[in-house]
Amino acid sequence: MSGLDYRLACIDGETKGHSVAIRQEDLPTVARFLRASLDWALASAAEEVSHAPGQLAFVEYCEAMGQMLARGVFGSKYEARSAWALVEAA
């Protein structure tokens, strides 16, 4: 099987309304990105964001975005810095 019954839906940002199909082999990368995105959002809400180079939430989020781009899950930096949700494919 080359795909899953799930996709990423852009819920906010420069690519709001876009969706991305998820391939089975990319699921670990997608999971890492979604976890890092949530950790980053929670750190921001708790006012724990400093953008310091060694800040774990910042580093992991940046690395996860880079991995999504490198694997071709996202085709642009605009997709990488938008907010995404995992949804069932219609």
Secondary structure, DSSP 8 states (H G I E B T S, - for coil): ----SEEEEEEESTTTT-EEE--GGGHHHHHHHHHHHHHHHHHHHTT-----TT-HHHHHHHHHHHHHHHTTSSSSHHHHTSEEEEEE--
